[in-house]
């Protein structure tokens, strides 16, 4: 018998105003928070972990020492652009063209 366990944390999606339409397809309105970079930085200070692409958010999290799982896929070259900080994990693909054009 499987018992479902509800996590004791909230999942929040930080996004810019222009990203809301896309994000609504995958997350509830209660999970979405529209922020500026300054506001996002403040929110990241209290986050348990950040899951993100190789973007500015990953670097903000590294600055405030929030652990991150950075998805470095496609055209991203993690050896040049990923934030290198203690507590970060980088997930990358093993495709022949990586970083792909």
Secondary structure, 3 states (H helix, E strand, C coil): CCCCCCCCCCCCEEECHHHHHHHHCCCCCCCEEECCHHHHHHHHCCCCCEEEECCHHHHHHHHCCCCEEEEECCCCCHHHHCCCCCCEEEEECCCCCCCCC
